[in-house]
Amino acid sequence: MNQSLTSFAYLVAAVLFILALRGLSHPTTSRQGNRFGMAGMVIAILATFLHGGMDWGWALVIVLGVAIGGSIGLVVAQKIKMTALPQLVAAFHSLVGLAAVFVATSALNAPQSFGIGTPHHIHTESLIEMSIGLAIGAVTFSGSLIAFAKLQALMKGTPITFRGQHQLNAGIGIAILLLVIAFVASGGSMVLFALIAVLAFALGFLLIIPIGGADMPVVVSMLNSYSGWAASGIGFTIGNLALIVTGALVGSSGAILSYIMCKGMNRSIINVIAGGFGNSGDGAAAAATSSEGKAVKHGSADDAAFIMKNASKVIVVPGYGMAVSQAQHALRELGDLLKEDGVEVKYAIHPVAGRMPGHMNVLLAEASVPYDDVFELEQINNEFATADVVYVIGANDVTNPAAKTNPQSPIFGMPILDVDKAKTVLFVKRGMSSGYAGVDNELFFRDNTMMLFGDAKKMTEEIVQALGR
């Protein structure tokens, strides 16, 4: 395949990637979007593979690598639980970062193979692109590993901070920048290259450890952006148009998503990177009475079923507790039963509910909840005042009125779902512990709130049984 055909194939792949992003913007077109993305990737791989100048021995190695990697991906996709998607995404981001590091290393060791120079002279622009791609890739790799470890509970989700942390991170960042300049000036020193990699690996680690559970959705989208820029940087190094375009699409879309997530938490990217906000959600249980002496009201599944059956409008607010207990199918069954009784049922999704962007949407889609019944915060927030019942299942911080009433609260100013305006709030939770932000929820003590203590799936199934009697 000549260069013109290869470039045309890359252009077609790029168009398909753009169509994939467009399709993924809405649940009803997400399947088609995935198909566009897969088709684009197949075209890009085949175009690269069929491009002239490849040794057949290496071609066989590539085919074998694709077969092994594809088989592993297929097994993982079939076995992974929907609740484990956040850590799976973080793990995949780490592989993208590591791939960028490997490609940069290969380009430095064999520049003639990539058309960027000779063993004794590498083009200056290639050295710049190579070193930047290396640094971003290394940060993405180590940062994603820490995010995976926190999400998988291999390490505590609480922020890990120490004195002088931000100054250390800034110092490492400046050192990497100076090393990149020195690396380019040296014409490609192996020692400086290795130092950039080591410091970038350390920086990725140090950037993520101070970030707590409440910020994990932003971290996942931020690392997604990093992985895209790393791929794009390496694409410039080796002159691969498909890699440049794909990386730029992933990087920019991840950056936009990070902005949207930060807006949903009333925080800035700088706040997130600074860390220190949020915990693992395993904090000590809150008191059963508020500071004003109010006690919580708690009820049973029968109480909840009676209240729901006599309602005309029920809004369901899912959170990570639903994901942990795998309650989405029971929740769908609950919604179906209520609809049969003439009750209007809607689902309200907060942009940072769960541990990754769109986490709740994916789980509800898995349970075949109708797309038309699912609404984002901006679309449904004014409807809570007209709801007879709000069924909160595992969501905590995103329903906490303290975000509007307590200027001293760390979540003050964060947009929340106004569930407290409903006539009755049924709140499913295992206990009185705080959410990821480590803040007690004022909603627990409101006069219109009834706590339903227990496992989210079991409680929902019991309510379904009570409704069916």
Buried (B, 14 or more C-beta within 10 A) or exposed (E): BEEEEBEEBBBBBBBBBBBBBEBBEEBEBBEBBEBBBEBBBEBBBEBBEEBEEEEEEEEEEBEEEEEEEEEEEEEEEEEEEBBBBBBBBBBBBBBBBBBBBEBBBBBBEEBEEBEBBEEEEBBEEBBBBBBBBBBBBBBBBBBBBBBBBBBBEEBBBBBBBEEEBBEBBEEBBEBBBEBBEBBBEEEBBEEBBEBBBEBBBBBBBBBBBBBBBBBBBBBBBBBBBBBBBBBBBBBBBBEBBBBBBBBBBBBBBBBEBBBBBBBBBBBEBEBBBBBBBBBBBEBEEBEBEBEEEBEBBBBBBBBBBBBBBEBEBBBBBBBBBBBBBBBBBBBBBBBBBBBEEEBBBBBBBBBBBBBBBBBBBBBBBEBEBBBEBBBEBEEBBEBBEEBBBBBBBBBBBBBBBBBBEBEEBBBBEBBBBBBBBBBBBBBBBBEBBBBBBBBBBBBBBBEBBBBBBBBBBBBBBBBBEBBEE
